[in-house]
Amino acid sequence: MNGAAGNSSTEPTPACLAIDSIPYMTQKISKIVIALFAIIVGLYPGIYFIKERTFGLLSSKSNELLANVLWNTAFYTHIILGGIALLIGWLQFNTKLRLRNISAHRTIGKIYIVAVLFS
């Protein structure tokens, strides 16, 4: 010991540096990549509202199925709520949001749970 009061050999680390085996920049880049992919995939269902009904999954469906109101309701509910879940789900892993604004974190969590349950 060097005798200095309050001087410790280990510095406290932020919560985002909890995993010692992964460098900080790798964690940061990974979080950004995951967020970008979640946003891109979350926005993807919007194409079904822009393109004609001969796009993607709908191009392989019969005209009878595409005319079915129940199937259309289920399909569009699924892609809208699934997209919302993907758009906001990654925010739940944001430590700063959780620590600085717990009410927003909880609200996002509730919206996420409802979107996942009903999609």
TACORJO-V163376 format. One record per backbone hydrogen bond with DSSP energy under -0.5 kcal/mol. NH is the residue of the N-H (numbers start at 0). CO is the residue of the C=O. E is the energy in kcal/mol with one decimal. If there is no record, write none. Layout:
# TACORJO-V163376
nh=[NH | NH]
co=[CO | CO]
e=[E | E]
This chain:
# TACORJO-V163376
nh=[6 | 7 | 16 | 17 | 19 | 21 | 22 | 26 | 27 | 28 | 29 | 30 | 31 | 32 | 33 | 34 | 35 | 36 | 37 | 38 | 39 | 40 | 41 | 42 | 43 | 44 | 45 | 46 | 47 | 48 | 49 | 49 | 50 | 54 | 57 | 58 | 59 | 60 | 65 | 66 | 67 | 67 | 71 | 72 | 73 | 74 | 75 | 76 | 77 | 78 | 79 | 80 | 81 | 82 | 83 | 84 | 85 | 86 | 87 | 88 | 89 | 90 | 91 | 91 | 92 | 93 | 94 | 97 | 98 | 99 | 100 | 104 | 105 | 106 | 107 | 108 | 109 | 110 | 111 | 112 | 113 | 114 | 115 | 116 | 117 | 118]
co=[3 | 5 | 13 | 14 | 17 | 18 | 20 | 22 | 23 | 24 | 25 | 26 | 27 | 28 | 29 | 30 | 31 | 32 | 33 | 34 | 35 | 36 | 37 | 38 | 39 | 40 | 42 | 43 | 44 | 45 | 45 | 46 | 46 | 51 | 54 | 55 | 56 | 57 | 61 | 62 | 63 | 64 | 67 | 68 | 69 | 70 | 71 | 72 | 73 | 74 | 75 | 76 | 77 | 78 | 79 | 80 | 81 | 82 | 83 | 84 | 85 | 87 | 87 | 88 | 89 | 90 | 92 | 93 | 94 | 95 | 96 | 100 | 101 | 102 | 103 | 104 | 105 | 106 | 107 | 108 | 109 | 110 | 111 | 112 | 113 | 114]
e=[-1.2 | -0.6 | -1.7 | -1.3 | -1.0 | -0.7 | -0.5 | -2.0 | -2.5 | -2.8 | -2.4 | -2.3 | -2.0 | -2.6 | -2.5 | -2.4 | -2.6 | -2.6 | -2.5 | -2.4 | -2.7 | -2.8 | -2.3 | -1.9 | -1.1 | -0.5 | -1.8 | -2.2 | -1.2 | -1.4 | -0.7 | -0.9 | -3.0 | -0.9 | -1.3 | -1.1 | -1.3 | -1.3 | -2.3 | -1.3 | -0.5 | -1.1 | -2.3 | -2.6 | -2.5 | -2.9 | -2.7 | -2.2 | -2.3 | -2.4 | -2.2 | -2.4 | -2.3 | -1.8 | -2.2 | -2.4 | -2.2 | -2.4 | -2.1 | -2.3 | -0.6 | -0.9 | -0.5 | -1.3 | -1.5 | -1.9 | -0.9 | -2.1 | -2.5 | -2.7 | -2.5 | -2.0 | -2.4 | -2.4 | -2.8 | -2.0 | -2.3 | -2.4 | -2.6 | -2.4 | -2.3 | -2.6 | -2.6 | -2.7 | -2.2 | -1.1]
